[in-house]
Amino acid sequence: MLACVGPAGAQQITVYRCTDAQGRVTLQDAPCAAGQAQEQRSMVRPQDPPPRPAPPDEPPAEAEPLIEAPPPPLPLPPPPMYLCTAYDGETRYSENYDPNPRCVPLAVLGYDAGPWGATCRWVEDSCVLLDDAGSCQVFKDKLRQARSDALHAFSDTAAYRKSEVRRLTQVVDASCR
């Protein structure tokens, strides 16, 4: 007899099946409106199952040890980048060691050239190699400028500008992420 009624303490509910004049069916917990066909069913109110237990924090002792993924490959070091400073304090970056030797007129250097006004003095820039982080920052800045230059390039320089963007993108992707 208990099998027909349901578990002890279960709550009985009534469900009304209503059909209107157009044949549309609705299920509700209140009696149907006037003019609708009504069927009435009694049932045990459904209950949610108990919550699942939380998964254990540690795998069982007999489980196989987890295989760790290999670490990602280390990035390649960036190509060398030099910071070169001229005699007058102007700075520039160069991917090659290039002290840029040149003959500067003595008058430009602040000397009184006297009768030898066209005389010059050989000068070179002082170039130092940047560390990897400094090189990466310069390459990222150069890439940003190259993208702008490629966007605004004339037709005669567009191919070169695009190739420079590709080259710098490869350097940054391989070494500076």
Accessible surface in RSA format (square Angstrom, percent):
REM  Atomic radii and reference values for relative SASA: ProtOr
REM  Chains: A
REM  Algorithm: Lee & Richards
REM  Probe-radius: 1.40
REM  Slices: 20
REM RES _ NUM      All-atoms   Total-Side   Main-Chain    Non-polar    All polar
REM                ABS   REL    ABS   REL    ABS   REL    ABS   REL    ABS   REL
RES MET A   1   190.56  98.7 141.60  93.7  48.96 116.6 113.10  96.2  77.46 102.6
RES LEU A   2   134.56  74.9 130.79  93.6   3.77   9.5 131.02  92.0   3.53   9.5
RES ALA A   3   102.97  94.7  63.91  98.6  39.06  88.9  76.26 107.4  26.71  70.8
RES CYS A   4   120.30  91.0  82.02  91.5  38.28  90.0  31.47  79.7  88.84  95.8
RES VAL A   5    80.64  53.1  73.66  66.7   6.98  16.8  78.75  68.4   1.90   5.2
RES GLY A   6    15.40  19.0   0.00   N/A  15.40  19.0  13.28  36.5   2.11   4.7
RES PRO A   7   101.71  74.1  85.19  77.7  16.53  60.1  97.07  80.1   4.64  28.8
RES ALA A   8   102.25  94.0  64.08  98.9  38.17  86.8  72.91 102.7  29.33  77.7
RES GLY A   9    83.86 103.4   0.00   N/A  83.86 103.4  44.24 121.4  39.62  88.7
RES ALA A  10    28.87  26.5   5.31   8.2  23.57  53.6   6.97   9.8  21.90  58.0
RES GLN A  11   106.85  59.7  99.56  72.8   7.29  17.4  36.06  76.8  70.79  53.7
RES GLN A  12   101.35  56.7  79.27  57.9  22.08  52.6  50.10 106.6  51.24  38.9
RES ILE A  13    40.23  22.9  32.62  24.3   7.61  18.3  39.93  28.8   0.30   0.8
RES THR A  14    44.19  31.4  35.13  35.6   9.06  21.6   9.46  12.7  34.73  52.5
RES VAL A  15    34.92  23.0  34.85  31.5   0.07   0.2  34.85  30.3   0.07   0.2
RES TYR A  16    30.29  14.1  30.29  17.2   0.00   0.0   4.69   3.5  25.60  31.6
RES ARG A  17    94.15  39.5  92.99  47.4   1.16   2.8  19.22  26.3  74.93  45.4
RES CYS A  18     0.96   0.7   0.23   0.3   0.73   1.7   0.23   0.6   0.73   0.8
RES THR A  19    38.96  27.7  36.33  36.8   2.63   6.3  28.20  37.9  10.76  16.3
RES ASP A  20    30.97  21.7  23.43  23.3   7.54  17.8  13.02  30.6  17.95  17.9
RES ALA A  21    99.44  91.4  54.23  83.7  45.22 102.9  66.69  93.9  32.76  86.8
RES GLN A  22   132.56  74.1  97.02  70.9  35.54  84.6  49.64 105.7  82.92  62.9
RES GLY A  23    46.76  57.7   0.00   N/A  46.76  57.7  26.75  73.4  20.01  44.8
RES ARG A  24   153.84  64.6 146.00  74.4   7.85  18.7  70.34  96.1  83.51  50.6
RES VAL A  25    71.55  47.1  41.72  37.8  29.83  71.9  41.72  36.2  29.83  80.9
RES THR A  26    71.67  51.0  66.15  67.1   5.52  13.2  68.05  91.4   3.63   5.5
RES LEU A  27   125.03  69.6  94.28  67.4  30.76  77.3  94.59  66.4  30.44  81.9
RES GLN A  28    66.19  37.0  54.11  39.5  12.08  28.8  30.84  65.7  35.34  26.8
RES ASP A  29   127.29  89.2 104.47 104.0  22.82  54.0  35.35  83.2  91.94  91.7
RES ALA A  30    48.03  44.2  47.65  73.5   0.38   0.9  48.03  67.6   0.00   0.0
RES PRO A  31    86.90  63.3  74.79  68.2  12.11  44.0  74.79  61.7  12.11  75.3
RES CYS A  32    19.77  15.0   1.15   1.3  18.62  43.8   1.15   2.9  18.62  20.1
RES ALA A  33    66.36  61.0  49.76  76.8  16.60  37.8  61.65  86.8   4.71  12.5
RES ALA A  34   108.87 100.1  69.11 106.7  39.76  90.4  81.15 114.3  27.72  73.4
RES GLY A  35    82.54 101.8   0.00   N/A  82.54 101.8  45.39 124.6  37.15  83.2
RES GLN A  36    63.63  35.6  45.05  32.9  18.57  44.2   8.33  17.7  55.29  41.9
RES ALA A  37    66.50  61.1  51.94  80.2  14.56  33.1  62.40  87.9   4.10  10.9
RES GLN A  38    82.99  46.4  49.94  36.5  33.05  78.7  15.17  32.3  67.82  51.4
RES GLU A  39    76.27  43.8  71.18  53.9   5.09  12.1  37.68  72.9  38.60  31.5
RES GLN A  40   110.51  61.8  82.33  60.2  28.17  67.1  18.47  39.3  92.04  69.8
RES ARG A  41   153.04  64.3 149.30  76.1   3.74   8.9  54.14  74.0  98.90  59.9
RES SER A  42    80.65  68.2  49.15  65.6  31.50  72.6  24.54  52.3  56.11  78.6
RES MET A  43    84.60  43.8  77.79  51.5   6.82  16.2  65.19  55.4  19.41  25.7
RES VAL A  44    48.11  31.7  38.35  34.7   9.76  23.5  38.35  33.3   9.76  26.5
RES ARG A  45   115.77  48.6 113.00  57.6   2.77   6.6  33.59  45.9  82.17  49.8
RES PRO A  46   100.58  73.3  76.50  69.7  24.07  87.5  86.92  71.8  13.65  84.9
RES GLN A  47   148.07  82.8 114.05  83.4  34.02  81.0  41.19  87.7 106.89  81.1
RES ASP A  48   135.64  95.0 111.26 110.7  24.38  57.6  28.48  67.0 107.16 106.9
RES PRO A  49   111.19  81.0  93.39  85.1  17.79  64.7 100.20  82.7  10.99  68.3
RES PRO A  50   115.67  84.3  98.64  89.9  17.02  61.9 105.48  87.1  10.19  63.3
RES PRO A  51   126.59  92.3 101.34  92.4  25.25  91.8 112.37  92.8  14.23  88.4
RES ARG A  52   222.27  93.3 197.19 100.5  25.08  59.7  71.61  97.9 150.66  91.3
RES PRO A  53   125.32  91.3 102.00  93.0  23.32  84.8 113.41  93.6  11.91  74.0
RES ALA A  54    88.82  81.7  61.05  94.2  27.77  63.2  66.55  93.7  22.27  59.0
RES PRO A  55   110.72  80.7  96.80  88.2  13.93  50.6 102.31  84.5   8.41  52.3
RES PRO A  56   108.73  79.2  81.73  74.5  26.99  98.1  92.86  76.7  15.87  98.6
RES ASP A  57   149.10 104.4 109.15 108.6  39.95  94.5  36.92  86.9 112.18 111.9
RES GLU A  58   137.50  78.9 128.01  96.8   9.49  22.6  42.04  81.3  95.46  77.9
RES PRO A  59    93.09  67.8  74.30  67.7  18.79  68.3  80.38  66.4  12.71  79.0
RES PRO A  60    77.98  56.8  62.71  57.2  15.27  55.5  74.41  61.4   3.57  22.2
RES ALA A  61   108.99 100.2  66.34 102.4  42.65  97.0  78.30 110.3  30.69  81.3
RES GLU A  62   152.31  87.4 117.12  88.6  35.19  83.8  74.17 143.5  78.14  63.8
RES ALA A  63    46.68  42.9  24.16  37.3  22.52  51.2  33.50  47.2  13.18  34.9
RES GLU A  64   153.46  88.1 136.32 103.1  17.14  40.8  51.92 100.4 101.54  82.9
RES PRO A  65   118.90  86.7 100.68  91.8  18.22  66.2 111.50  92.1   7.40  46.0
RES LEU A  66   160.71  89.5 137.43  98.3  23.28  58.5 139.52  98.0  21.18  57.0
RES ILE A  67   169.08  96.2 138.09 102.9  30.99  74.7 142.12 102.3  26.97  73.2
RES GLU A  68   156.06  89.6 133.46 101.0  22.61  53.8  52.42 101.4 103.64  84.6
RES ALA A  69    87.36  80.3  59.68  92.1  27.68  63.0  65.38  92.1  21.98  58.2
RES PRO A  70   115.03  83.8  97.07  88.5  17.96  65.3 103.03  85.1  11.99  74.5
RES PRO A  71   113.85  83.0  96.76  88.2  17.09  62.1 102.31  84.5  11.55  71.8
RES PRO A  72   110.34  80.4  97.29  88.7  13.06  47.5 103.58  85.5   6.76  42.0
RES PRO A  73   126.76  92.4 102.29  93.2  24.47  89.0 113.41  93.6  13.35  83.0
RES LEU A  74   160.78  89.5 140.95 100.8  19.83  49.9 141.12  99.1  19.66  52.9
RES PRO A  75    83.64  61.0  61.45  56.0  22.19  80.7  69.50  57.4  14.14  87.9
RES LEU A  76   121.82  67.8 119.49  85.5   2.33   5.9 120.39  84.5   1.43   3.9
RES PRO A  77    95.80  69.8  80.06  73.0  15.74  57.2  85.21  70.3  10.59  65.8
RES PRO A  78    14.78  10.8   3.26   3.0  11.52  41.9   3.26   2.7  11.52  71.6
RES PRO A  79    49.91  36.4  41.97  38.3   7.94  28.9  49.28  40.7   0.63   3.9
RES PRO A  80    68.98  50.3  62.76  57.2   6.22  22.6  68.87  56.9   0.11   0.7
RES MET A  81     0.00   0.0   0.00   0.0   0.00   0.0   0.00   0.0   0.00   0.0
RES TYR A  82    39.90  18.6  39.90  22.7   0.00   0.0  10.15   7.6  29.75  36.7
RES LEU A  83    47.88  26.7  47.24  33.8   0.63   1.6  47.24  33.2   0.63   1.7
RES CYS A  84     0.52   0.4   0.00   0.0   0.52   1.2   0.00   0.0   0.52   0.6
RES THR A  85    50.20  35.7  47.08  47.7   3.12   7.4  32.32  43.4  17.88  27.0
RES ALA A  86    18.24  16.8  11.96  18.5   6.28  14.3  12.30  17.3   5.94  15.7
RES TYR A  87    99.59  46.5  56.16  32.0  43.43 113.0  53.14  39.9  46.45  57.3
RES ASP A  88    90.25  63.2  52.34  52.1  37.91  89.6  32.67  76.9  57.58  57.4
RES GLY A  89    48.36  59.6   0.00   N/A  48.36  59.6  29.38  80.6  18.99  42.5
RES GLU A  90   120.99  69.5 115.48  87.4   5.51  13.1  37.11  71.8  83.88  68.5
RES THR A  91    83.82  59.6  57.19  58.0  26.63  63.5  26.12  35.1  57.70  87.2
RES ARG A  92    77.70  32.6  70.78  36.1   6.92  16.5  66.70  91.2  11.00   6.7
RES TYR A  93   110.51  51.6  87.64  49.9  22.87  59.5  49.42  37.1  61.09  75.3
RES SER A  94    15.28  12.9  10.43  13.9   4.85  11.2   6.92  14.7   8.36  11.7
RES GLU A  95    46.69  26.8  35.18  26.6  11.50  27.4  17.49  33.8  29.19  23.8
RES ASN A  96   107.38  74.1 103.67 100.2   3.71   8.9  24.50  59.0  82.88  80.1
RES TYR A  97   132.99  62.1 108.82  61.9  24.17  62.9  74.93  56.3  58.06  71.6
RES ASP A  98    59.19  41.5  57.86  57.6   1.33   3.1  12.08  28.4  47.11  47.0
RES PRO A  99    22.44  16.4  22.44  20.5   0.00   0.0  22.44  18.5   0.00   0.0
RES ASN A 100    60.18  41.5  58.70  56.7   1.49   3.6   3.90   9.4  56.28  54.4
RES PRO A 101    75.08  54.7  59.03  53.8  16.04  58.3  59.03  48.7  16.04  99.7
RES ARG A 102    62.51  26.2  60.67  30.9   1.84   4.4  43.87  60.0  18.63  11.3
RES CYS A 103    43.35  32.8  18.92  21.1  24.43  57.4  17.07  43.2  26.28  28.3
RES VAL A 104    10.97   7.2  10.39   9.4   0.58   1.4  10.97   9.5   0.00   0.0
RES PRO A 105    60.80  44.3  60.80  55.4   0.00   0.0  60.80  50.2   0.00   0.0
RES LEU A 106    36.29  20.2  36.29  26.0   0.00   0.0  36.29  25.5   0.00   0.0
RES ALA A 107    68.02  62.5  49.38  76.2  18.64  42.4  50.70  71.4  17.32  45.9
RES VAL A 108    94.99  62.5  65.29  59.1  29.71  71.6  72.79  63.2  22.20  60.2
RES LEU A 109    45.42  25.3  14.39  10.3  31.03  78.0  18.76  13.2  26.66  71.7
RES GLY A 110    68.79  84.8   0.00   N/A  68.79  84.8  35.14  96.4  33.64  75.4
RES TYR A 111   111.39  52.0 101.11  57.5  10.28  26.7  76.81  57.7  34.57  42.6
RES ASP A 112   141.75  99.3 103.68 103.2  38.08  90.0  44.21 104.1  97.54  97.3
RES ALA A 113    13.17  12.1   5.97   9.2   7.20  16.4   7.37  10.4   5.80  15.4
RES GLY A 114    45.55  56.2   0.00   N/A  45.55  56.2  26.73  73.4  18.81  42.1
RES PRO A 115   118.67  86.5  76.23  69.5  42.45 154.3  90.23  74.5  28.44 176.8
RES TRP A 116   176.28  70.7 169.72  82.1   6.56  15.4 147.03  78.4  29.25  47.4
RES GLY A 117    43.08  53.1   0.00   N/A  43.08  53.1  27.76  76.2  15.32  34.3
RES ALA A 118   103.78  95.4  68.90 106.3  34.88  79.3  79.09 111.4  24.69  65.4
RES THR A 119    57.54  40.9  49.04  49.7   8.51  20.3  46.47  62.4  11.07  16.7
RES CYS A 120    51.92  39.3  32.70  36.5  19.22  45.2   5.17  13.1  46.75  50.4
RES ARG A 121   123.69  51.9 119.76  61.0   3.93   9.4  28.13  38.4  95.56  57.9
RES TRP A 122   176.45  70.8 157.36  76.2  19.08  44.8 133.42  71.1  43.02  69.8
RES VAL A 123    20.25  13.3  14.43  13.1   5.82  14.0  20.17  17.5   0.08   0.2
RES GLU A 124   108.04  62.0  84.88  64.2  23.16  55.1  23.23  44.9  84.81  69.2
RES ASP A 125     8.98   6.3   2.92   2.9   6.05  14.3   0.14   0.3   8.83   8.8
RES SER A 126    73.84  62.4  62.65  83.6  11.19  25.8  42.47  90.4  31.37  43.9
RES CYS A 127    19.18  14.5   0.00   0.0  19.18  45.1   0.00   0.0  19.18  20.7
RES VAL A 128    83.21  54.8  79.20  71.7   4.01   9.7  83.21  72.3   0.00   0.0
RES LEU A 129   110.43  61.5  82.10  58.7  28.33  71.2  82.10  57.7  28.33  76.2
RES LEU A 130    39.72  22.1  30.12  21.5   9.59  24.1  32.31  22.7   7.40  19.9
RES ASP A 131   100.79  70.6  84.36  84.0  16.43  38.9  49.29 116.0  51.50  51.4
RES ASP A 132    82.54  57.8  78.70  78.3   3.84   9.1  25.58  60.2  56.95  56.8
RES ALA A 133    76.11  70.0  59.61  92.0  16.49  37.5  68.02  95.8   8.09  21.4
RES GLY A 134    22.92  28.3   0.00   N/A  22.92  28.3  21.77  59.7   1.15   2.6
RES SER A 135     2.37   2.0   2.37   3.2   0.00   0.0   0.13   0.3   2.24   3.1
RES CYS A 136    17.38  13.1  17.38  19.4   0.00   0.0   9.65  24.5   7.72   8.3
RES GLN A 137    93.58  52.3  92.17  67.4   1.41   3.4  41.32  88.0  52.26  39.6
RES VAL A 138    12.06   7.9  11.58  10.5   0.47   1.1  12.06  10.5   0.00   0.0
RES PHE A 139     0.00   0.0   0.00   0.0   0.00   0.0   0.00   0.0   0.00   0.0
RES LYS A 140    79.80  38.9  77.17  47.4   2.63   6.3  31.49  28.3  48.31  51.5
RES ASP A 141    62.77  44.0  57.77  57.5   5.00  11.8  26.27  61.8  36.50  36.4
RES LYS A 142    64.16  31.3  58.21  35.7   5.95  14.2  35.22  31.7  28.95  30.8
RES LEU A 143     9.54   5.3   9.54   6.8   0.00   0.0   9.54   6.7   0.00   0.0
RES ARG A 144   147.23  61.8 142.56  72.7   4.67  11.1  72.14  98.6  75.09  45.5
RES GLN A 145   103.59  57.9 100.39  73.4   3.20   7.6  42.18  89.8  61.41  46.6
RES ALA A 146     9.11   8.4   5.09   7.9   4.02   9.1   8.74  12.3   0.38   1.0
RES ARG A 147   127.11  53.4 120.11  61.2   7.00  16.7  45.91  62.7  81.21  49.2
RES SER A 148    46.62  39.4  41.33  55.2   5.29  12.2  24.77  52.7  21.85  30.6
RES ASP A 149    44.52  31.2  38.33  38.2   6.19  14.6   8.86  20.9  35.65  35.6
RES ALA A 150    21.70  19.9  10.86  16.8  10.83  24.6  11.10  15.6  10.60  28.1
RES LEU A 151   143.18  79.7 113.81  81.4  29.37  73.8 119.94  84.2  23.24  62.6
RES HIS A 152   131.24  71.7 105.42  73.3  25.82  66.0  84.04  86.6  47.20  54.9
RES ALA A 153    30.14  27.7   0.27   0.4  29.88  68.0   5.75   8.1  24.39  64.6
RES PHE A 154   162.49  81.3 159.08  98.5   3.41   8.9 162.29  98.4   0.20   0.6
RES SER A 155   112.18  94.8  81.33 108.5  30.85  71.1  53.73 114.4  58.45  81.9
RES ASP A 156   125.80  88.1  84.62  84.2  41.18  97.4  50.14 118.0  75.66  75.5
RES THR A 157    48.65  34.6  47.13  47.8   1.51   3.6  45.37  60.9   3.28   5.0
RES ALA A 158    24.81  22.8  24.58  37.9   0.23   0.5  24.81  34.9   0.00   0.0
RES ALA A 159    80.15  73.7  68.91 106.3  11.23  25.6  75.69 106.6   4.46  11.8
RES TYR A 160   133.26  62.2 125.54  71.4   7.72  20.1  96.25  72.3  37.01  45.6
RES ARG A 161    80.74  33.9  79.40  40.5   1.34   3.2   4.05   5.5  76.68  46.5
RES LYS A 162   115.49  56.3 113.71  69.8   1.78   4.2  61.40  55.3  54.09  57.6
RES SER A 163    43.57  36.8  39.30  52.5   4.26   9.8  28.61  60.9  14.96  21.0
RES GLU A 164    34.59  19.9  33.79  25.6   0.80   1.9  12.34  23.9  22.25  18.2
RES VAL A 165    27.83  18.3  27.83  25.2   0.00   0.0  27.83  24.2   0.00   0.0
RES ARG A 166   144.28  60.6 141.14  71.9   3.15   7.5  70.75  96.7  73.53  44.6
RES ARG A 167    86.40  36.3  83.34  42.5   3.06   7.3  62.50  85.4  23.90  14.5
RES LEU A 168     1.79   1.0   1.79   1.3   0.00   0.0   1.79   1.3   0.00   0.0
RES THR A 169    37.58  26.7  37.56  38.1   0.02   0.0  35.24  47.3   2.34   3.5
RES GLN A 170   126.44  70.7 120.94  88.4   5.50  13.1  41.20  87.7  85.24  64.6
RES VAL A 171    21.07  13.9  16.60  15.0   4.47  10.8  21.07  18.3   0.01   0.0
RES VAL A 172     5.61   3.7   5.61   5.1   0.00   0.0   5.61   4.9   0.00   0.0
RES ASP A 173    71.39  50.0  53.90  53.6  17.48  41.3  25.80  60.7  45.59  45.5
RES ALA A 174    48.20  44.3  32.22  49.7  15.97  36.3  42.65  60.1   5.55  14.7
RES SER A 175    13.58  11.5   4.29   5.7   9.29  21.4   0.05   0.1  13.52  18.9
RES CYS A 176     7.55   5.7   0.00   0.0   7.55  17.7   5.19  13.2   2.36   2.5
RES ARG A 177   200.43  84.2 135.89  69.3  64.54 153.7  88.04 120.3 112.39  68.1
END  Absolute sums over single chains surface
CHAIN  1 A    14346.9      11408.8       2938.1       8675.2       5671.7
END  Absolute sums over all chains
TOTAL         14346.9      11408.8       2938.1       8675.2       5671.7
